[in-house]
Amino acid sequence: MRHLKDKNIVLGVSGGIAAYKGAELLRLIKKEEAVARVIMTANATSFVGPLTFEALSGNPVCTSLFEKGGNASIRHIEWAKEADAVVVAPATANIIGKIACGIADDALSTFLLAVKSPVLICPSMNTNMYEKVSVKRNIDILKKDGYLIVEPDAGELACGTTGQGRLPEPENILDRLVSCLTPKDYKGKRVLVTAGSTREHFDPVRYIGNPSSGKMGYAVARAAEHRGAEVLLVSGPTNLKPPANVKTITTESAEDMAAAVFDHVKNADIVIKAAAVSDYRPKDVAKQKIKKGEEETLLVLKKSEDILLKLGKNKESRILVGFAAETENLENNAREKLIKKNLDMIVANLLDGKYSGFGTETNKVTLFFRNGDKEVLPLMDKESVAHILLDRILEINAGNSLERNL
Ligand SMILES: Cc1cc2nc3c(=O)[nH]c(=O)nc-3n(C[C@H](O)[C@H](O)[C@H](O)COP(=O)(O)O)c2cc1C
């Protein structure tokens, strides 16, 4: 999914040690097929040469208000008019102070006064500088003035100190940029998403599990957050980083997941259950590791609580969406689950292994609706699937009839 396709993005780079990360951010912005333009402060050019940004952006880099040639002298005003969004990364204490005070004494600060689009500021500096009262005060002023602040990470800094002040990874900055350009049609909605697998231990070191990577559920949580929802993610074990601005509860077994879901479901308007939950768990769990013994051994399983069934029984006005991963009889199994569990929509896919299902980047799903409709979606990345699910949920919420050519 190309979120920034044809969007006009201006990257401002100021003179911090993390200026080199600006180049990686620019590469990611270009990968999204955006039109990218770069404005550097004079001090930024001491860290990274403008040529790097020129080559990566495919556009001339603006480094001075008084450049010659073409429309260079009014470039900062033209670019300000055309910008869909601006990101300043890294943002030095100096440029933050200048923006807070309305100072316009170079190309970047003047451009920032002229621009009307959303502006993301990514502070990055030594921890003592970041914690200085004046810097905090300036950042607060920017927040009040409507700038979006991407808080710096904590960790080891280039200057040798450890603390807050490190520029977040470029992919996280890109995520915030995408978020700020996404229409907020989920504003005021509370969405609970489950994702990942479950692990049912039969001794302290072994369990029954499944290969769910959590990618589908995480994509739904991220997309809902981008669209302005308040999102709670209940996640079984995965290797994924929780999406920004999403409260995440991590669980291990189906029982843990059930407890977390039932603790929080009262606060949800929409529940999307993308986790692959084990139906059974070992009846007994050995206290110590089970030693190798007989040629054959027996593991007795007992049924776990059916989270979706219970959610369906206590549905109230909530919208409930389930997933069905099947190896056969996709349509029958999915329709049966939709009715039995009192769902509004079920997202069904055949586990074909290569492009669709567990661990893949893409998914090929069919949606089944309560009114009997079905919608076959082509193979697409999981984020695109997530956005279509969220579109359909809004339609269900609005009581729209789903009349499509299916
Ligand atoms: C090696 C070096 C690293 C620096 N790193 C940072 C930094 O990470 N963050 C910051 O706010 N200032 C940093 N500074 C100080 C800024 O370069 C200085 O405040 C400068 O005036 C910023 O100018 P600008 O905001 O116009 O780019 C650094 C300076 C030097 C010499």
The ligand as an SDF file (V2000), in Angstrom:
LIG
                    3D

 31 33  0  0  0  0  0  0  0  0999 V2000
   29.0210   17.3740   16.5060 C   0  0  0  0  0  0  0  0  0  0  0  0
   27.7870   18.1450   16.8500 C   0  0  0  0  0  0  0  0  0  0  0  0
   26.6080   17.4710   17.0790 C   0  0  0  0  0  0  0  0  0  0  0  0
   25.4510   18.1660   17.3930 C   0  0  0  0  0  0  0  0  0  0  0  0
   24.2970   17.4600   17.5930 N   0  0  0  0  0  0  0  0  0  0  0  0
   23.1730   18.1270   17.9160 C   0  0  0  0  0  0  0  0  0  0  0  0
   21.9600   17.4120   18.1100 C   0  0  0  0  0  0  0  0  0  0  0  0
   21.9020   16.1900   17.9690 O   0  0  0  0  0  0  0  0  0  0  0  0
   20.8460   18.1110   18.4470 N   0  0  0  0  0  0  0  0  0  0  0  0
   20.8760   19.4750   18.5950 C   0  0  0  0  0  0  0  0  0  0  0  0
   19.8230   20.0440   18.9450 O   0  0  0  0  0  0  0  0  0  0  0  0
   21.9980   20.1610   18.3970 N   0  0  0  0  0  0  0  0  0  0  0  0
   23.1550   19.5380   18.0600 C   0  0  0  0  0  0  0  0  0  0  0  0
   24.3060   20.2440   17.8460 N   0  0  0  0  0  0  0  0  0  0  0  0
   24.2900   21.6890   17.9740 C   0  0  0  0  0  0  0  0  0  0  0  0
   23.6810   22.3440   16.7210 C   0  0  0  0  0  0  0  0  0  0  0  0
   24.4410   21.9790   15.5860 O   0  0  0  0  0  0  0  0  0  0  0  0
   23.6540   23.8430   16.9050 C   0  0  0  0  0  0  0  0  0  0  0  0
   22.7580   24.1880   17.9490 O   0  0  0  0  0  0  0  0  0  0  0  0
   23.2980   24.5750   15.6480 C   0  0  0  0  0  0  0  0  0  0  0  0
   23.1770   25.9680   15.9330 O   0  0  0  0  0  0  0  0  0  0  0  0
   21.9830   24.0850   15.0630 C   0  0  0  0  0  0  0  0  0  0  0  0
   21.6670   24.8310   13.9200 O   0  0  0  0  0  0  0  0  0  0  0  0
   20.3610   24.5750   13.0270 P   0  0  0  0  0  0  0  0  0  0  0  0
   19.2310   24.3600   13.9550 O   0  0  0  0  0  0  0  0  0  0  0  0
   20.2170   25.8290   12.2440 O   0  0  0  0  0  0  0  0  0  0  0  0
   20.6850   23.4270   12.1600 O   0  0  0  0  0  0  0  0  0  0  0  0
   25.4790   19.5820   17.5120 C   0  0  0  0  0  0  0  0  0  0  0  0
   26.6660   20.2390   17.2600 C   0  0  0  0  0  0  0  0  0  0  0  0
   27.8010   19.5580   16.9350 C   0  0  0  0  0  0  0  0  0  0  0  0
   29.0810   20.3200   16.6630 C   0  0  0  0  0  0  0  0  0  0  0  0
  1  2  1  0
  2  3  1  0
  2 30  2  0
  3  4  2  0
  4  5  1  0
  4 28  1  0
  5  6  2  0
  6  7  1  0
  6 13  1  0
  7  8  2  0
  7  9  1  0
  9 10  1  0
 10 11  2  0
 10 12  1  0
 12 13  2  0
 13 14  1  0
 14 15  1  0
 14 28  1  0
 15 16  1  0
 16 17  1  0
 16 18  1  0
 18 19  1  0
 18 20  1  0
 20 21  1  0
 20 22  1  0
 22 23  1  0
 23 24  1  0
 24 25  2  0
 24 26  1  0
 24 27  1  0
 28 29  2  0
 29 30  1  0
 30 31  1  0
M  END
$$$$
